[in-house]
Amino acid sequence: MANISFFRLSPLMRRRLAVFRGNRRAMVASALFLALLLVTLPAELIANDTPLVVRFDGQWYWPLFVDYPETAFGGFLPTTAFYSDPAVQALIHARGWLIQPPIPFSWQSIDMALDTPAPSPPSLTHWLGTDDQGRDVLARVIHGFRLSVLFAGLVTLGSVLIGVIVGAVQGYFGGRVDLVGQRVIELWAGLPMLFILIILSSLVVPSVWWLALIMIAFSWLGLVDIVRAEFLRARNLDYVRAARAMGLPARLIMWRHVLPNAMVSTLTFLPFIFTGAITTLTALDFLGFGLPPGSPSLGELVAQGKNNLQAPWLGLTAFMTLAVLLSLLIFIGEGLRDAFDPRHAVLPMKGRASS
């Protein structure tokens, strides 16, 4: 019984979930976003030029996890087997079989057997066509979607950690701590983040971790004011004063009593930090100051569409991918905002009482 009660939701949380479920647009957006995320997370199993499994001469081979030389399949080269080569495929089919992913192209593989010059239009082989380097667009969209979502999640997590800590310290202690903290934040917020990212990207080799670190250094500023206001309001409430009078340390008061109330407004702000990180990464990649060249980036696909106006499928694919992704996140954010709004959280209970 103790374990069951531990996982039981509070009445307030049940009301919030009921409000979120009542928002049909937010529910549909959440389902679609989770479906897209579950499909793109195992991208290597869906879009890859390496077979999932090979059966050759009665033995099992797992090329996704182990690099096998071409000599293992009866070839002459001691280097890693190039499974897209028709000669290698003929060797395997002569004495076994292989299972390839649904899309037999990776985000970096170049199709050397194109019938038309790159960028080639959509076909049965390349469902969304190829870019100007002969790479499959659908494979790059799948890998780029996953990269953008994971990157935005990392930036959002880091921003929440820093923003909540800084806002909590300022709001709870107030006085000089709050005054000095506000002046420092005003100076830091005045720095142009996009220009700093461009300057630093020209000085160092860009990478996902480097870009995420720089974006986290600026993205947390939007959360400080929200958390600070909540802590300023709660620091003088009766239950906080009672905990302070009982000798409870400040860190425990902040963690147990004040932070849960502050997280309500923080959670409603998270989807907008998420979308901001995706749009910033896309803009940097479009300008050429983002991820390393050749990375499966949505911004690079936008640049491909701009540079190849004779291939409209590139621009349309980039536009639709970004439009769908950002729209889903905005709808989810609106649902969370309504669910945690006190004016909406009581509506399900009124309807239940009247019925």
Wavefront OBJ file of the C-alpha trace (Angstrom):
o trace
v 0.000 0.000 0.000
v 2.888 2.355 0.726
v 4.313 1.904 -2.775
v 0.901 2.512 -4.340
v 0.336 5.743 -2.407
v 3.808 6.943 -3.352
v 2.905 6.987 -7.046
v -0.558 8.459 -6.436
v -0.944 11.940 -7.892
v -2.142 14.826 -5.771
v -5.609 16.311 -6.482
v -3.991 19.469 -7.865
v -1.816 17.500 -10.285
v -4.826 15.447 -11.377
v -6.704 18.648 -12.120
v -3.759 19.923 -14.176
v -3.578 16.693 -16.139
v -7.312 16.912 -16.759
v -6.933 20.438 -18.128
v -4.069 19.331 -20.375
v -6.067 16.368 -21.664
v -8.979 18.700 -22.321
v -6.800 20.708 -24.705
v -7.249 18.602 -27.833
v -4.648 20.512 -29.810
v -2.003 20.016 -27.111
v -2.798 16.310 -26.820
v -2.548 15.743 -30.573
v 0.697 17.740 -30.710
v 2.151 15.712 -27.820
v 1.242 12.418 -29.475
v 2.717 13.478 -32.825
v 5.901 14.824 -31.240
v 6.446 11.651 -29.199
v 5.809 9.532 -32.297
v 8.344 11.504 -34.338
v 10.852 11.335 -31.495
v 10.464 7.572 -31.103
v 10.917 7.106 -34.844
v 14.009 9.305 -35.154
v 15.843 8.257 -31.975
v 16.943 4.908 -33.498
v 17.875 6.702 -36.736
v 20.684 4.262 -37.499
v 18.125 1.442 -37.666
v 15.948 3.349 -40.133
v 18.347 5.253 -42.410
v 21.767 3.687 -42.823
v 23.956 2.324 -45.598
v 25.151 -0.461 -43.293
v 23.062 -3.665 -43.078
v 21.349 -4.502 -39.826
v 22.425 -8.144 -39.966
v 24.343 -10.353 -42.414
v 24.144 -14.139 -42.670
v 27.180 -15.482 -44.541
v 28.473 -19.058 -44.705
v 26.277 -20.060 -41.761
v 27.634 -17.308 -39.497
v 25.984 -14.172 -38.179
v 27.521 -10.743 -38.686
v 26.412 -7.452 -37.092
v 27.875 -4.633 -39.198
v 26.199 -1.880 -37.131
v 28.347 -2.759 -34.137
v 31.435 -4.395 -35.657
v 33.521 -3.317 -38.652
v 34.171 -6.325 -40.873
v 36.748 -6.307 -43.688
v 35.701 -7.136 -47.200
v 37.803 -10.308 -47.000
v 35.320 -11.683 -44.427
v 32.784 -11.996 -47.259
v 35.144 -13.377 -49.887
v 36.476 -10.080 -51.196
v 40.059 -8.942 -51.788
v 40.319 -5.671 -49.851
v 41.348 -5.819 -46.177
v 39.530 -2.548 -45.460
v 36.032 -2.179 -43.998
v 33.415 -3.563 -46.353
v 31.451 -1.003 -48.358
v 28.020 -2.636 -48.294
v 26.508 -0.274 -50.883
v 28.938 -1.601 -53.481
v 27.100 -3.986 -55.833
v 30.163 -6.243 -55.885
v 30.075 -6.683 -52.096
v 26.339 -7.303 -52.168
v 26.828 -9.924 -54.875
v 29.448 -11.690 -52.725
v 27.085 -11.791 -49.750
v 24.050 -12.939 -51.752
v 26.101 -15.706 -53.354
v 26.610 -17.455 -50.000
v 24.074 -15.814 -47.685
v 21.752 -12.847 -47.256
v 21.524 -9.471 -45.538
v 18.822 -7.228 -44.075
v 19.117 -3.520 -44.837
v 17.311 -0.604 -43.127
v 14.149 0.739 -44.793
v 16.204 3.663 -46.113
v 19.544 2.224 -47.325
v 21.335 5.561 -47.074
v 23.046 7.269 -44.177
v 23.091 11.027 -43.592
v 26.589 11.181 -45.073
v 26.466 8.517 -47.790
v 26.652 9.727 -51.395
v 24.747 7.886 -54.098
v 27.181 7.325 -56.947
v 24.542 5.704 -59.173
v 22.195 8.642 -59.659
v 20.347 8.719 -62.978
v 20.159 12.531 -62.962
v 22.668 15.149 -61.812
v 22.510 16.130 -58.155
v 20.339 17.492 -56.711
v 18.037 14.818 -58.086
v 14.236 14.968 -57.672
v 12.229 12.581 -55.476
v 12.035 9.020 -56.739
v 11.384 5.497 -55.511
v 15.028 5.274 -54.423
v 15.214 8.699 -52.781
v 11.758 9.549 -51.461
v 12.591 13.229 -50.882
v 15.307 13.491 -53.518
v 18.977 14.240 -52.947
v 20.906 17.421 -52.173
v 23.587 18.961 -54.368
v 26.144 16.428 -53.104
v 24.051 13.351 -53.872
v 23.050 12.647 -50.253
v 19.594 11.326 -49.439
v 17.413 14.157 -48.097
v 15.074 11.937 -46.063
v 18.005 10.325 -44.236
v 19.432 13.754 -43.413
v 16.027 14.967 -42.208
v 15.666 11.993 -39.854
v 19.145 12.429 -38.386
v 18.793 16.238 -38.352
v 15.480 16.057 -36.499
v 17.030 13.883 -33.808
v 20.092 16.112 -33.529
v 17.987 19.268 -33.201
v 15.707 17.788 -30.543
v 18.546 16.355 -28.448
v 20.509 19.591 -28.770
v 17.508 21.652 -27.680
v 16.892 19.274 -24.778
v 20.483 19.663 -23.593
v 20.267 23.463 -23.819
v 16.924 23.498 -22.003
v 18.198 21.270 -19.190
v 21.309 23.388 -18.658
v 19.300 26.622 -18.790
v 16.834 25.343 -16.193
v 19.590 24.297 -13.791
v 21.389 27.642 -13.950
v 18.278 29.822 -14.148
v 16.539 28.151 -11.215
v 19.634 28.274 -8.995
v 20.409 31.931 -9.737
v 16.778 33.039 -9.457
v 16.263 31.083 -6.234
v 19.333 32.591 -4.552
v 18.366 36.123 -5.606
v 14.737 35.802 -4.594
v 15.213 34.008 -1.296
v 18.047 36.076 0.159
v 17.106 39.407 -1.467
v 18.906 42.554 -0.283
v 22.401 43.037 -1.593
v 22.481 39.577 -3.139
v 19.465 40.438 -5.261
v 20.760 43.922 -6.094
v 24.202 42.766 -7.217
v 22.724 39.802 -9.058
v 20.332 41.999 -11.014
v 23.116 44.353 -12.115
v 25.262 41.438 -13.288
v 22.320 39.912 -15.176
v 21.566 43.233 -16.866
v 25.160 43.471 -18.085
v 25.181 39.836 -19.250
v 21.808 40.157 -21.006
v 23.093 43.156 -22.955
v 25.637 41.018 -24.795
v 24.525 39.964 -28.300
v 24.406 36.178 -28.115
v 24.213 35.558 -31.864
v 27.235 37.748 -32.622
v 29.252 36.147 -29.832
v 28.404 32.700 -31.192
v 29.525 33.759 -34.661
v 32.796 35.226 -33.348
v 33.604 32.187 -31.202
v 32.689 29.802 -34.020
v 35.265 31.478 -36.220
v 37.953 31.064 -33.530
v 37.399 27.437 -32.515
v 36.282 24.266 -34.256
v 32.466 24.168 -33.834
v 30.847 21.144 -32.229
v 27.550 20.220 -30.623
v 28.950 20.500 -27.100
v 30.618 23.838 -27.769
v 27.480 25.389 -29.248
v 25.336 23.989 -26.443
v 27.675 25.448 -23.812
v 27.575 28.909 -25.373
v 23.793 28.853 -25.758
v 23.285 27.680 -22.182
v 25.388 30.637 -21.030
v 22.669 32.979 -22.382
v 19.439 30.962 -22.434
v 19.075 30.802 -18.648
v 18.459 34.554 -18.433
v 14.804 34.160 -19.403
v 14.090 31.963 -16.372
v 15.750 34.067 -13.687
v 13.034 36.713 -13.454
v 10.267 34.096 -13.188
v 11.970 32.053 -10.455
v 13.151 35.183 -8.643
v 9.611 36.581 -8.498
v 8.245 33.323 -7.098
v 10.898 33.176 -4.389
v 10.404 36.839 -3.494
v 6.698 36.182 -3.056
v 7.104 32.963 -1.048
v 9.954 34.015 1.243
v 7.572 35.931 3.566
v 4.749 33.381 3.634
v 3.824 31.812 6.962
v 5.058 28.289 6.248
v 8.463 29.594 5.131
v 8.753 31.758 8.239
v 7.793 28.798 10.407
v 10.425 26.594 8.782
v 13.012 29.327 9.267
v 12.025 29.741 12.937
v 12.416 25.992 13.497
v 16.052 26.292 12.393
v 15.714 24.536 9.045
v 18.686 25.395 6.804
v 18.087 27.798 3.931
v 18.939 25.199 1.277
v 16.280 22.810 2.625
v 13.655 25.532 2.821
v 14.372 26.521 -0.753
v 14.344 22.918 -1.959
v 11.361 21.531 -0.044
v 8.994 24.447 0.432
v 9.643 27.192 -2.141
v 11.011 25.442 -5.232
v 7.916 23.274 -5.928
v 5.800 26.434 -6.246
v 8.400 28.142 -8.420
v 8.617 25.154 -10.778
v 4.998 25.634 -11.815
v 5.772 28.809 -13.742
v 9.124 27.390 -14.847
v 7.580 24.364 -16.547
v 5.325 26.557 -18.669
v 8.397 28.377 -19.986
v 10.368 25.263 -21.007
v 8.824 24.651 -24.463
v 9.714 28.183 -25.498
v 13.352 27.721 -24.466
v 13.240 24.475 -26.440
v 11.961 26.161 -29.600
v 14.427 29.024 -29.170
v 17.348 26.593 -29.077
v 16.168 24.869 -32.264
v 15.703 28.133 -34.169
v 19.082 29.474 -33.021
v 20.876 26.286 -34.094
v 19.072 26.390 -37.439
v 20.037 30.028 -37.980
v 23.697 29.378 -37.150
v 23.857 26.377 -39.481
v 22.155 28.376 -42.220
v 24.803 31.105 -41.868
v 27.625 28.541 -41.766
v 28.662 29.213 -38.156
v 26.991 26.245 -36.513
v 27.839 22.562 -36.592
v 30.818 21.215 -38.575
v 30.295 21.148 -42.354
v 28.390 18.117 -43.542
v 26.526 17.536 -40.272
v 22.883 16.439 -40.599
v 21.473 19.851 -39.752
v 18.107 21.363 -40.624
v 19.781 24.735 -41.070
v 22.148 23.255 -43.636
v 19.131 21.880 -45.485
v 17.622 25.384 -45.525
v 20.873 26.680 -47.013
v 20.718 23.903 -49.625
v 17.246 25.074 -50.617
v 18.431 28.693 -50.926
v 21.436 27.748 -53.032
v 19.474 25.396 -55.306
v 16.294 27.204 -56.272
v 15.963 24.868 -59.254
v 15.359 22.032 -56.756
v 12.237 23.167 -54.843
v 11.982 19.895 -52.920
v 14.937 20.956 -50.779
v 13.370 24.204 -49.590
v 9.931 22.656 -49.162
v 11.314 19.774 -47.102
v 13.260 22.125 -44.829
v 10.259 24.436 -44.400
v 7.795 21.650 -43.630
v 10.139 19.944 -41.164
v 10.781 23.131 -39.193
v 7.146 24.257 -39.397
v 5.827 20.948 -38.069
v 8.450 20.663 -35.323
v 8.073 24.221 -34.016
v 4.263 24.151 -34.276
v 4.062 20.965 -32.220
v 6.302 22.431 -29.530
v 4.299 25.667 -29.374
v 1.006 23.770 -29.050
v 2.487 21.654 -26.244
v 3.690 24.820 -24.516
v 0.224 26.364 -24.725
v -1.265 23.237 -23.189
v 1.205 23.330 -20.301
v 0.539 27.017 -19.758
v -3.211 26.435 -19.485
v -2.751 23.364 -17.286
v -0.658 25.236 -14.724
v -2.766 28.389 -14.840
v -4.796 28.590 -11.568
v -7.751 30.070 -13.471
v -7.998 26.934 -15.637
v -7.043 24.310 -13.070
v -10.384 24.584 -11.200
v -12.612 24.153 -14.240
v -12.603 20.326 -14.305
v -13.566 20.215 -10.623
v -16.533 22.586 -11.217
v -17.735 20.517 -14.112
v -17.415 17.376 -12.042
v -19.369 18.896 -9.148
v -22.217 20.093 -11.371
v -22.506 16.709 -13.000
l 1 2 3 4 5 6 7 8 9 10 11 12 13 14 15 16 17 18 19 20 21 22 23 24 25 26 27 28 29 30 31 32 33 34 35 36 37 38 39 40 41 42 43 44 45 46 47 48 49 50 51 52 53 54 55 56 57 58 59 60 61 62 63 64 65 66 67 68 69 70 71 72 73 74 75 76 77 78 79 80 81 82 83 84 85 86 87 88 89 90 91 92 93 94 95 96 97 98 99 100 101 102 103 104 105 106 107 108 109 110 111 112 113 114 115 116 117 118 119 120 121 122 123 124 125 126 127 128 129 130 131 132 133 134 135 136 137 138 139 140 141 142 143 144 145 146 147 148 149 150 151 152 153 154 155 156 157 158 159 160 161 162 163 164 165 166 167 168 169 170 171 172 173 174 175 176 177 178 179 180 181 182 183 184 185 186 187 188 189 190 191 192 193 194 195 196 197 198 199 200 201 202 203 204 205 206 207 208 209 210 211 212 213 214 215 216 217 218 219 220 221 222 223 224 225 226 227 228 229 230 231 232 233 234 235 236 237 238 239 240 241 242 243 244 245 246 247 248 249 250 251 252 253 254 255 256 257 258 259 260 261 262 263 264 265 266 267 268 269 270 271 272 273 274 275 276 277 278 279 280 281 282 283 284 285 286 287 288 289 290 291 292 293 294 295 296 297 298 299 300 301 302 303 304 305 306 307 308 309 310 311 312 313 314 315 316 317 318 319 320 321 322 323 324 325 326 327 328 329 330 331 332 333 334 335 336 337 338 339 340 341 342 343 344 345 346 347 348 349 350 351 352 353 354 355
